[in-house]
Amino acid sequence: MYSKLKIEINFLKRYKHFAMRSLFHTAGFTIIELMIIIAIIGLLAAIAIPNFISYRNKTFCSLAETDADHVAAAIADYFGNPSRVNTPQIGDLTISVNNQVDIIGADPNMHITIQVTDLSHRCPADYQNAHPHWDGNYVFFKEIR
């Protein structure tokens, strides 16, 4: 029994630093480290979320502009038939659009105006004011000459 106790004491003496470290060192993060990580995530979110919302809202503007481009291409296709000489209505064109489209122009030989209204009303006012083809009331104009 004495020899067994002696072996255990020698073992503890030899590996005491491992035993003490395991008693007082636990795996994990301190509260300061967690607070710094949360602050960094919050800062990144504060930068990213407004940009994401801005880009998402600008897609509504792009959708109206794309509708106008598609209608312009459909009008060019419409006049590809030489027997068509009058300004077409949106129903005369084989196209589907996402917004309200009006085709304005009495004489197609002079010019035709395509008016697209953003029905979502989500195109930002600063975007509309910065581009000359928007009137500021969610209406986009494209002229074909």
URPE-V999193 format. One record per backbone hydrogen bond with DSSP energy under -0.5 kcal/mol. CO is the residue of the C=O (numbers start at 1). NH is the residue of the N-H. E is the energy in kcal/mol with one decimal. If there is no record, write none. Layout:
BEGIN
CO&NH&E, CO&NH&E
END
This chain:
BEGIN
1&5&-2.0, 2&6&-2.2, 3&7&-2.0, 4&8&-1.9, 5&9&-2.3, 6&10&-2.3, 7&11&-2.3, 8&12&-2.4, 9&13&-2.5, 10&14&-2.4, 11&15&-2.5, 13&16&-0.7, 15&19&-1.8, 16&20&-2.6, 17&21&-1.9, 18&22&-1.9, 19&23&-1.2, 20&24&-2.0, 21&25&-2.5, 24&26&-0.6, 30&34&-2.0, 31&35&-2.2, 32&36&-2.3, 33&37&-2.0, 34&38&-2.3, 35&39&-2.2, 36&40&-2.2, 37&41&-2.3, 38&42&-2.4, 39&43&-2.3, 40&44&-2.4, 41&45&-2.3, 42&46&-2.3, 43&47&-1.3, 44&48&-2.7, 45&49&-2.4, 47&51&-1.0, 48&52&-2.5, 49&53&-2.4, 50&54&-2.4, 51&55&-2.6, 52&56&-2.3, 53&57&-2.3, 54&58&-2.0, 55&59&-1.0, 56&60&-0.6, 57&60&-1.0, 57&61&-0.8, 58&62&-2.3, 59&63&-2.1, 60&64&-1.5, 61&65&-2.2, 62&66&-2.6, 63&67&-2.1, 64&68&-1.9, 65&69&-2.0, 66&70&-2.5, 67&71&-2.3, 68&72&-2.3, 69&73&-2.1, 70&74&-2.3, 71&75&-2.4, 72&76&-2.1, 73&77&-2.1, 74&78&-2.3, 75&79&-2.3, 77&80&-1.1, 78&81&-1.2, 80&82&-0.7, 81&84&-1.8, 83&85&-0.7, 89&92&-1.4, 89&93&-0.6, 90&93&-0.8, 93&95&-1.4, 100&117&-2.8, 102&104&-0.6, 102&115&-3.2, 104&113&-3.6, 106&108&-0.6, 107&110&-1.7, 107&111&-1.4, 112&114&-0.5, 112&144&-3.3, 113&104&-3.4, 113&115&-0.6, 114&116&-0.6, 114&142&-2.3, 115&102&-2.7, 116&118&-0.5, 116&140&-3.4, 117&100&-1.2, 117&119&-1.0, 118&121&-0.8, 124&128&-2.1, 125&129&-2.6, 126&130&-1.2, 127&131&-0.9, 128&131&-0.5, 131&134&-1.4, 133&141&-2.8, 138&118&-3.1, 139&135&-2.2, 140&116&-3.0, 142&114&-3.6, 143&145&-0.5, 144&112&-2.5
END
